[in-house]
Amino acid sequence: MILKELTNFINMSLFGFKKNIEHFKEHCPVEARDYFKKILLKLESIENRLDRIEKKTKNN
């Protein structure tokens, strides 16, 4: 649960999500789709890194 909360926080702060989403919804549906794909890829990358860190700390 902590991992998911941390990921959500990182997602919101890194991408200025609230500010940018309204612009994309109103003006750029194709760009919005690409924007979300990028967010999901970055989020997956962050989750993978956090998983590796978590595994390392459990092993030590």
C-alpha positions as CSV (number, residue, x, y, z in Angstrom):
1,M,0.0,0.0,0.0
2,I,2.8,2.4,0.8
3,L,4.4,1.7,-2.5
4,K,1.2,2.6,-4.4
5,E,0.8,5.8,-2.3
6,L,4.4,6.8,-3.0
7,T,3.9,6.1,-6.7
8,N,0.7,8.2,-6.9
9,F,2.5,11.1,-5.2
10,I,5.4,10.9,-7.6
11,N,3.1,10.7,-10.5
12,M,1.1,13.8,-9.5
13,S,4.2,15.9,-8.6
14,L,6.4,14.9,-11.5
15,F,4.0,15.4,-14.3
16,G,1.9,18.3,-13.0
17,F,-1.0,16.0,-13.6
18,K,-3.9,18.2,-12.4
19,K,-2.7,21.3,-14.3
20,N,-2.0,19.5,-17.6
21,I,-5.0,17.1,-17.7
22,E,-7.6,19.8,-18.2
23,H,-5.8,21.3,-21.1
24,F,-5.5,17.9,-22.8
25,K,-9.1,16.9,-22.2
26,E,-10.3,20.1,-23.8
27,H,-7.9,20.6,-26.7
28,C,-5.8,17.6,-27.5
29,P,-7.5,14.2,-27.4
30,V,-4.7,12.5,-29.4
31,E,-2.0,14.3,-27.4
32,A,-3.8,13.3,-24.2
33,R,-3.7,9.6,-25.1
34,D,0.0,9.9,-25.8
35,Y,0.5,11.8,-22.6
36,F,-1.2,9.0,-20.6
37,K,0.9,6.4,-22.4
38,K,4.0,8.2,-21.3
39,I,2.8,8.5,-17.8
40,L,2.0,4.8,-17.6
41,L,5.5,3.9,-19.0
42,K,7.2,6.2,-16.5
43,L,5.0,4.9,-13.7
44,E,5.8,1.3,-14.5
45,S,9.5,2.2,-14.6
46,I,9.3,3.8,-11.1
47,E,7.3,0.9,-9.7
48,N,10.0,-1.5,-11.0
49,R,12.7,0.5,-9.4
50,L,10.9,0.6,-6.1
51,D,10.3,-3.1,-6.3
52,R,14.0,-3.7,-6.8
53,I,14.8,-1.5,-3.8
54,E,12.2,-3.2,-1.7
55,K,13.7,-6.6,-2.5
56,K,17.2,-5.5,-1.7
57,T,16.1,-4.2,1.7
58,K,14.3,-7.4,2.5
59,N,17.3,-9.5,1.6
60,N,19.7,-7.4,3.8
